[in-house]
Amino acid sequence: APILCPDCEDEGSQSRTARLIEWLGELVVASGLEPRLRDHGIARDDIPMLAREAMKQQRLLVNNPCPIEEEDAARLYEAAW
C-alpha cells in the first residue's frame, strides 16, 4: 500500500483496500481494456471449467489470506463475466 498510496499509511486496511479497488478500476478504464470476460470471448458455460482450473493454481492459492473453494472461484468468474 505505501508504494501505491503513500498518503494512505494512516488509514485502516479496509479503507486502503477500498482505495486500491478504486485505483484498479481507474487503471482498467485508462488502459482501454474491456473489464468483462464476455467481452473477450469467454462463454458463460466456461465458468465451471475456469473455476476447476483455478483451483489447480496452488502456488497462488497458498498465499490467499482466505480459504477458497471451487464454488468461490465460480462466483468470482460469474461476477467478472
C-alpha positions in Angstrom: 0.0 0.0 0.0 2.7 2.6 0.7 4.1 2.3 -2.8 0.7 2.7 -4.5 -0.8 5.2 -2.0 1.9 6.9 0.2 -0.8 9.1 1.8 -2.8 6.0 2.9 -0.5 4.8 5.6 -2.6 6.1 8.5 -5.8 4.5 7.1 -7.1 1.2 8.2 -6.8 -1.9 6.0 -10.5 -1.7 4.8 -10.0 1.9 3.7 -6.7 1.1 1.9 -8.4 -1.9 0.3 -11.3 0.2 -1.0 -8.8 2.8 -2.4 -6.8 0.0 -4.1 -10.0 -1.4 -5.7 -11.0 2.1 -6.9 -7.5 2.7 -8.3 -7.5 -0.6 -10.1 -10.9 0.3 -11.7 -9.5 3.5 -12.9 -6.5 1.7 -14.3 -8.7 -0.6 -16.3 -10.6 2.3 -17.7 -7.4 4.2 -18.6 -6.0 1.1 -20.3 -8.9 0.8 -22.6 -9.4 -2.9 -21.7 -12.8 -4.3 -21.6 -13.4 -5.3 -18.0 -15.8 -8.3 -18.5 -14.8 -11.8 -19.5 -17.6 -12.0 -22.1 -16.0 -9.0 -23.9 -13.0 -11.3 -24.5 -14.9 -14.2 -26.0 -15.3 -16.2 -22.7 -18.6 -18.1 -22.8 -20.6 -18.3 -19.6 -20.6 -22.0 -20.0 -16.8 -21.9 -19.5 -17.1 -20.7 -15.9 -17.2 -24.1 -14.2 -14.1 -25.2 -16.2 -12.3 -21.9 -15.3 -13.1 -22.4 -11.6 -11.8 -26.0 -11.7 -8.6 -24.9 -13.4 -8.2 -22.0 -11.0 -8.2 -24.5 -8.0 -5.1 -26.2 -9.6 -3.0 -23.0 -9.1 -1.8 -23.9 -5.7 1.2 -21.7 -5.9 -1.2 -18.7 -5.9 -3.9 -20.1 -3.6 -1.5 -20.9 -0.7 -0.8 -17.1 -0.3 -4.5 -16.2 -0.3 -5.5 -14.9 3.2 -8.9 -16.6 2.9 -9.6 -20.2 2.1 -11.2 -20.5 -1.3 -13.2 -23.3 -2.7 -14.2 -24.1 -6.3 -17.6 -22.5 -5.7 -16.0 -19.3 -4.6 -13.9 -19.2 -7.7 -17.0 -19.8 -9.8 -18.7 -16.9 -8.1 -15.8 -14.6 -8.9 -15.8 -15.7 -12.5 -19.5 -15.2 -12.7 -19.2 -11.6 -11.3 -16.4 -10.9 -13.9 -18.5 -12.4 -16.7 
